[in-house]
């Protein structure tokens, strides 16, 4: 049914899959570890042709200000063979603003990537800069706690140091459910526009994520919703 719906809505464009599992481990009132794994089916919804594994350490400068350092490995497949490998290092800063029940997350990120294309024996690198405004709101309670259903939407833009400088645009909308103090899940639709000299491209993802929060401190739980990354 989803496949038929995607054909009607997107015409020649098709629906892709975007699946993620995230773990946030708060081991100190100020510090937390974050890890994430992803599988995406870009050319074929049911067959993963992209994966990434990444993680890092964050610091709660204040409750609403969270700098972060991360690293990750990324791989893209074509015709069931690895087409491109990437190692990425990034610095980011997250500043949260709250207005009533709404939470506005401003995320700034600077990335350095190193690529290898084994089929062509080509090495390259890239700098990229990203900004994301992520808005979430609980729907059946005043704050996010076990049993809460929440809505989530974000807009993200990507810039690179080569032409075209404006490289990508993402829009996401969806819902989530905080199952208990540890587990939460989220699902929604992600539209992604790729800009390139060879031509622009639209991608349509059905997103699903399982989010795991582990807090060994005595602080109040601050549930973390990473969103499609």
C-alpha positions as CSV (number, residue, x, y, z in Angstrom):
1,X,0.0,0.0,0.0
2,X,2.8,2.4,0.9
3,X,4.5,1.6,-2.4
4,X,1.4,2.3,-4.4
5,X,0.8,5.5,-2.6
6,X,4.3,6.7,-3.3
7,X,3.9,6.0,-7.0
8,X,0.7,8.1,-7.1
9,X,2.2,11.0,-5.1
10,X,5.8,11.2,-6.5
11,X,5.2,10.1,-10.1
12,X,8.6,8.8,-11.3
13,X,10.2,9.5,-8.0
14,X,10.0,6.7,-5.4
15,X,9.9,6.2,-1.7
16,X,13.2,5.4,0.1
17,X,13.7,4.0,3.6
18,X,15.5,5.7,6.5
19,X,16.0,3.6,9.6
20,X,18.0,4.6,12.7
21,X,18.8,3.5,16.2
22,X,20.3,6.1,18.6
23,X,21.7,5.7,22.1
24,X,22.3,8.7,24.5
25,X,24.2,7.8,27.6
26,X,24.4,10.5,30.3
27,X,27.1,9.4,32.7
28,X,27.7,12.7,34.4
29,X,25.5,15.8,35.0
30,X,27.6,17.6,32.4
31,X,28.7,14.9,30.0
32,X,27.0,12.4,27.7
33,X,27.9,9.9,25.0
34,X,25.9,9.6,21.8
35,X,26.0,6.8,19.2
36,X,23.9,6.1,16.1
37,X,23.5,3.5,13.4
38,X,21.6,4.0,10.2
39,X,20.4,1.9,7.2
40,X,18.9,3.6,4.2
41,X,17.4,2.1,1.1
42,X,17.8,4.9,-1.4
43,X,17.5,3.1,-4.8
44,X,15.2,0.4,-3.4
45,X,13.0,0.8,-0.4
46,X,13.5,-2.8,0.8
47,X,17.2,-3.1,0.1
48,X,19.7,-1.1,2.2
49,X,22.4,0.6,0.0
50,X,23.7,3.1,2.5
51,X,24.8,2.8,6.1
52,X,26.5,4.9,8.7
53,X,27.9,4.4,12.2
54,X,28.8,7.4,14.3
55,X,29.1,8.8,17.8
56,X,30.8,11.3,20.0
57,X,30.7,13.1,23.3
58,X,28.7,16.1,24.3
59,X,28.9,18.6,27.1
60,X,25.9,20.3,28.9
61,X,27.3,23.8,29.2
62,X,23.9,24.7,30.5
63,X,20.6,22.8,30.3
64,X,19.9,24.5,26.9
65,X,23.4,24.7,25.5
66,X,25.2,21.5,24.4
67,X,28.5,21.5,22.4
68,X,29.4,18.2,20.8
69,X,32.3,16.5,19.0
70,X,31.7,13.5,16.8
71,X,33.2,11.0,14.3
72,X,31.6,8.6,11.9
73,X,32.1,6.1,9.1
74,X,29.7,6.1,6.1
75,X,29.3,3.8,3.1
76,X,27.3,3.9,-0.1
77,X,26.6,0.9,-2.3
78,X,25.8,0.6,-6.0
79,X,24.8,-2.6,-7.7
80,X,25.4,-4.4,-4.4
81,X,29.1,-3.3,-4.3
82,X,30.6,-0.5,-2.2
83,X,30.8,2.6,-4.2
84,X,32.0,5.3,-1.8
85,X,33.4,5.3,1.8
86,X,33.6,8.3,4.0
87,X,35.2,9.1,7.3
88,X,33.8,12.3,9.0
89,X,34.8,14.5,11.9
90,X,32.5,17.3,13.1
91,X,32.0,20.0,15.7
92,X,28.5,21.1,16.6
93,X,26.7,23.4,19.0
94,X,23.1,23.0,20.0
95,X,21.1,25.8,21.6
96,X,17.6,25.1,22.8
97,X,14.9,27.7,23.2
98,X,11.5,26.9,24.9
99,X,8.2,28.7,24.4
100,X,5.4,27.2,26.4
101,X,5.2,23.5,25.4
102,X,7.3,24.1,22.3
103,X,11.0,23.3,22.1
104,X,13.1,25.0,19.4
105,X,16.5,23.3,18.9
106,X,19.0,25.3,16.9
107,X,21.9,23.0,15.7
108,X,25.0,24.4,14.0
109,X,27.5,21.9,12.6
110,X,30.9,22.1,10.8
111,X,32.1,18.9,9.2
112,X,35.3,17.6,7.6
113,X,35.0,14.5,5.4
114,X,37.5,12.2,3.7
115,X,36.2,10.0,0.8
116,X,37.5,6.9,-1.0
117,X,35.8,5.4,-4.1
118,X,37.3,1.9,-4.4
119,X,36.0,1.2,-7.9
120,X,37.7,4.3,-9.3
121,X,40.7,4.4,-6.8
122,X,39.8,8.0,-6.1
123,X,40.5,9.9,-2.9
124,X,38.8,13.3,-2.1
125,X,37.8,15.5,0.9
126,X,35.2,18.1,1.7
127,X,34.2,20.7,4.2
128,X,30.5,21.1,4.9
129,X,28.4,23.4,7.2
130,X,24.9,22.7,8.4
131,X,22.1,24.5,10.3
132,X,18.9,22.8,11.5
133,X,15.9,24.2,13.3
134,X,14.1,21.4,15.0
135,X,10.7,22.0,16.7
136,X,9.0,19.5,19.0
137,X,5.9,19.7,21.1
138,X,4.2,17.1,23.4
139,X,0.6,16.5,22.4
140,X,-1.0,14.7,25.4
141,X,0.9,16.2,28.3
142,X,2.6,19.4,29.4
143,X,6.1,17.9,29.0
144,X,7.7,14.8,27.5
145,X,7.6,11.9,29.9
146,X,6.8,8.2,29.6
147,X,3.5,7.8,27.7
148,X,3.8,11.1,25.9
149,X,3.0,11.4,22.2
150,X,4.9,14.3,20.5
151,X,5.0,16.0,17.1
152,X,8.3,16.9,15.5
153,X,9.3,19.0,12.5
154,X,12.5,20.5,11.2
155,X,14.2,22.4,8.4
156,X,17.9,21.9,7.6
157,X,20.2,23.5,5.1
158,X,23.7,22.3,4.0
159,X,26.5,24.4,2.5
160,X,29.9,23.3,1.1
161,X,33.1,25.1,0.1
162,X,32.7,24.2,-3.6
163,X,30.1,24.9,-6.3
164,X,27.2,24.8,-5.9
165,X,27.7,26.1,-2.4
166,X,24.1,25.4,-1.4
167,X,24.3,21.6,-1.5
168,X,21.2,20.2,0.3
169,X,17.9,21.0,1.8
170,X,15.8,18.8,4.1
171,X,12.3,19.1,5.5
172,X,10.9,16.6,8.0
173,X,7.5,16.1,9.7
174,X,6.4,13.3,12.0
175,X,5.3,12.0,15.4
176,X,7.0,10.1,18.2
177,X,6.1,8.2,21.4
178,X,8.1,8.1,24.6
179,X,7.4,4.5,25.7
180,X,9.1,4.6,29.1
181,X,12.1,6.3,30.8
182,X,14.6,4.5,28.4
183,X,12.9,3.8,25.1
184,X,11.2,6.2,22.6
185,X,10.4,5.9,18.9
186,X,9.7,8.3,16.1
187,X,8.4,8.1,12.5
188,X,7.7,10.5,9.7
189,X,8.3,11.7,6.2
190,X,11.6,13.3,5.1
191,X,12.0,15.3,1.9
192,X,15.6,15.9,0.7
193,X,16.7,18.0,-2.2
194,X,20.2,17.4,-3.6
195,X,21.9,20.2,-5.6
196,X,24.8,19.3,-7.9
197,X,26.4,20.5,-11.2
198,X,25.1,17.3,-12.9
199,X,21.5,18.1,-11.9
200,X,19.3,18.4,-8.9
201,X,17.5,15.4,-7.3
202,X,14.6,14.9,-4.9
203,X,14.6,12.0,-2.3
204,X,11.5,11.0,-0.3
205,X,12.2,9.0,2.8
206,X,9.9,7.1,5.2
207,X,11.7,7.6,8.5
208,X,11.7,5.3,11.5
209,X,13.9,5.5,14.6
210,X,14.3,3.8,18.0
211,X,15.8,6.2,20.5
212,X,17.4,4.9,23.7
213,X,18.1,7.2,26.6
214,X,20.3,6.0,29.6
215,X,20.7,8.4,32.5
216,X,22.8,7.3,35.4
217,X,22.7,10.7,37.1
218,X,20.2,12.1,39.6
219,X,19.2,14.8,37.3
220,X,15.7,15.0,35.8
221,X,15.5,13.2,32.5
222,X,15.9,15.3,29.4
223,X,14.7,13.1,26.6
224,X,16.7,13.4,23.4
225,X,15.1,13.3,20.0
226,X,17.9,13.4,17.4
227,X,15.8,13.5,14.3
228,X,16.9,12.1,10.9
229,X,20.6,13.0,10.6
